[in-house]
Amino acid sequence: MNKNSFLSGLKAGVSIAIGYFPVALTFGLLAKTTGLSIWEATAMSIFVYAGAAQYMSLTLISKGVDPILIVLNTFVVNIRHFLMTAALNEKMQSEKRWVKGIYAFGITDESFSVLATQKESKIATPFAFGVAVIAYSSWVIFTAVGHVIGANLPAFLQAAMSIALYAMFVGLLVPSMRGNRKVVMLALVAAVINGFFYWTGLLSTGWSILVATLVSSILIEIIYAKRGKNLPKGA
């Protein structure tokens, strides 16, 4: 592995590692208040390594949702990774599949942005590893740190932190909704569908979220696809 290229990747990923610090810290803290042990919380960050999906999983775990449904919901939320890694594959240097599989595990929204915006025609494998390693290390380490902090909070604060989980989802959603009508529609349709199944009791929490996510995504894409076809050329 080219040492200089790997070090360059580490430097490029420093901003990601810093950005992950508060998010991973909060995840570890909330995992503690949800009832996960430090080993369970850290293992989730080690093997899942998907911020939004991990936060969603905490909600489902707290409601006693079937583990299979949690896995299915995580899969749906992270389907975008297929597209990201496929796009990056065209820009990466030629490498063995098992090597690509290793650094592909470290691809997140943030690391994808760093790699995809590189000016080089082909990105060196060591560089990709450098970006992935520092981002991944930050996420795992600060998950554990957050859990330790949570374990030392007074009981009433630990209970109150459950509200922060919902605040985190709002914080993730609102910025992406600004000036983006498609995201607003997607969020509203998903909320309506999920609310319908929740209040009628037709589906459990896990299935309700899964169905709402899939149906809203497909419905909005169909609407926008038809809208695009009906627009006059040059519009």
C-alpha positions in Angstrom: 0.0 0.0 0.0 1.4 3.4 -1.0 2.1 5.2 2.3 1.9 8.7 0.9 -1.4 8.1 -0.8 -2.8 6.5 2.4 -1.7 9.5 4.5 -3.3 11.9 1.9 -6.5 9.9 2.4 -6.3 10.3 6.2 -5.8 14.0 5.8 -8.8 14.3 3.4 -10.9 12.4 5.9 -10.1 14.5 8.9 -13.1 16.8 8.3 -15.4 13.7 8.2 -13.9 12.4 11.5 -14.5 15.8 13.2 -18.1 15.9 11.8 -18.8 12.4 13.1 -17.6 13.3 16.6 -20.9 14.8 17.9 -23.2 12.5 16.0 -21.4 9.3 17.1 -21.2 10.6 20.6 -24.9 11.3 20.7 -25.6 7.9 19.2 -23.6 6.2 22.0 -25.4 8.2 24.6 -28.8 7.4 23.2 -27.9 3.7 22.8 -27.2 3.7 26.6 -30.5 5.3 27.4 -32.3 2.8 25.0 -30.8 -0.1 27.0 -27.9 -1.3 24.9 -24.7 -2.3 26.6 -21.5 -0.6 25.6 -20.5 -3.8 23.7 -23.8 -3.9 21.8 -23.7 -0.2 20.9 -20.1 -0.3 19.8 -20.7 -3.6 17.8 -23.5 -1.8 16.0 -21.2 0.9 14.9 -18.5 -1.6 14.0 -20.7 -3.9 11.9 -23.5 -1.6 10.7 -21.7 1.7 10.3 -24.7 3.6 9.1 -25.7 6.7 11.0 -29.3 7.2 10.1 -30.0 3.5 10.1 -28.5 3.1 13.5 -30.6 5.9 15.0 -33.7 4.4 13.4 -32.7 1.0 14.9 -32.7 2.5 18.4 -36.3 3.6 17.9 -37.3 0.1 16.7 -35.3 -1.6 19.4 -37.0 0.5 22.1 -40.4 -0.5 20.8 -39.5 -4.2 20.8 -39.7 -4.6 17.0 -38.7 -8.0 15.5 -35.0 -8.1 14.6 -35.7 -9.2 11.1 -37.8 -6.1 10.5 -35.0 -3.9 11.9 -32.6 -5.5 9.4 -35.1 -5.0 6.5 -35.6 -1.3 7.4 -31.9 -0.8 7.6 -31.5 -2.4 4.2 -34.1 -0.1 2.7 -32.6 3.0 4.3 -29.2 2.1 2.9 -30.1 1.1 -0.6 -28.5 4.3 -1.8 -25.1 2.8 -1.0 -25.5 0.5 -4.1 -25.7 3.6 -6.3 -22.8 5.4 -4.5 -20.4 2.4 -4.7 -21.4 1.7 -8.3 -20.6 5.3 -9.2 -17.3 5.3 -7.4 -16.3 2.0 -9.0 -15.9 3.9 -12.3 -13.5 6.4 -10.7 -11.4 4.0 -8.7 -8.2 2.4 -9.9 -8.4 -1.3 -11.0 -8.2 -3.6 -8.0 -9.2 -7.1 -6.9 -12.9 -7.5 -5.9 -12.2 -8.5 -2.3 -10.1 -5.3 -1.9 -12.8 -3.2 -3.3 -15.3 -4.9 -1.0 -13.3 -3.9 2.0 -13.1 -0.2 1.3 -16.6 -0.2 -0.1 -17.8 -1.0 3.5 -16.3 2.3 4.5 -18.3 4.3 2.0 -20.8 6.7 3.6 -22.5 9.8 2.3 -19.6 11.9 3.6 -16.7 9.7 2.4 -18.5 9.3 -1.0 -18.5 13.1 -1.3 -14.8 13.4 -0.6 -13.9 10.6 -3.0 -16.2 11.6 -5.8 -14.9 15.2 -5.8 -11.3 14.3 -6.3 -9.8 15.8 -9.4 -7.7 12.8 -10.3 -9.0 10.7 -13.2 -8.4 7.5 -11.1 -8.4 7.4 -7.3 -5.7 5.3 -5.7 -6.9 2.4 -3.5 -4.7 3.5 -0.5 -6.3 7.0 -0.6 -9.8 5.4 -0.4 -8.6 3.3 2.5 -7.2 6.4 4.3 -10.5 8.2 4.0 -12.5 5.2 5.2 -10.2 4.3 8.1 -10.2 7.7 9.8 -13.9 8.2 9.4 -14.7 4.7 10.6 -12.4 5.0 13.6 -14.0 8.2 14.6 -17.5 6.7 14.4 -16.7 3.6 16.4 -14.5 5.3 19.1 -16.9 8.1 19.8 -19.9 5.7 19.9 -18.1 4.0 22.9 -17.2 7.3 24.5 -20.8 8.5 24.2 -22.0 5.4 25.9 -19.6 5.8 28.8 -20.8 9.4 29.2 -24.4 8.3 29.1 -23.7 5.7 31.8 -22.6 8.4 34.1 -25.5 10.7 33.6 -28.2 10.9 36.3 -31.1 8.6 35.8 -33.6 11.4 35.0 -31.3 12.8 32.3 -30.9 9.4 30.8 -34.7 9.1 30.6 -35.0 12.6 29.1 -32.5 11.8 26.4 -35.0 9.7 24.6 -36.5 12.9 23.3 -33.2 13.8 21.7 -33.6 10.8 19.4 -36.6 12.5 17.7 -34.9 15.8 17.7 -32.0 14.2 15.9 -34.3 12.9 13.1 -35.8 16.4 12.8 -32.4 17.9 12.6 -31.4 15.5 9.8 -34.6 16.0 7.8 -35.2 19.8 8.0 -32.0 21.0 6.2 -32.6 18.7 3.3 -36.2 20.0 3.0 -35.1 23.6 2.5 -35.8 24.6 -1.1 -36.4 20.9 -2.1 -40.1 20.3 -2.9 -39.4 16.6 -3.7 -38.0 15.9 -0.2 -40.9 17.8 1.4 -43.5 15.7 -0.5 -41.6 12.5 0.3 -41.5 13.3 4.0 -45.2 14.3 4.1 -46.4 11.2 2.1 -44.3 8.9 4.3 -45.6 10.5 7.4 -49.2 10.2 6.3 -48.8 6.5 5.4 -47.0 5.6 8.5 -49.5 7.6 10.6 -52.4 5.7 8.9 -51.0 2.3 9.7 -50.0 3.4 13.3 -53.4 4.7 14.3 -55.4 2.0 12.6 -53.1 -0.7 14.0 -53.1 -2.6 10.6 -49.3 -3.0 10.7 -46.7 -3.1 13.5 -44.2 -0.3 13.9 -41.5 -2.0 11.9 -43.7 -3.0 9.0 -45.4 0.4 9.0 -42.0 2.3 8.6 -40.9 -0.2 5.9 -44.1 0.1 3.9 -44.3 3.9 4.3 -40.7 4.3 3.1 -41.1 2.1 0.0 -44.5 3.3 -1.0 -43.7 7.0 -0.6 -40.4 6.7 -2.5 -42.0 4.8 -5.4 -45.0 7.1 -5.5 -43.0 10.3 -5.5 -40.6 9.0 -8.2 -43.6 8.0 -10.4 -45.1 11.5 -10.0 -41.8 13.2 -10.9 -41.2 10.9 -13.8 -44.6 11.7 -15.3 -44.1 15.3 -14.6 -40.8 15.3 -16.4 -42.4 13.6 -19.5 -45.2 16.2 -19.6 -42.8 19.2 -19.5 -42.2 20.8 -22.9 -38.7 20.4 -24.4 -36.3 23.0 -23.2 -38.4 23.8 -20.1 
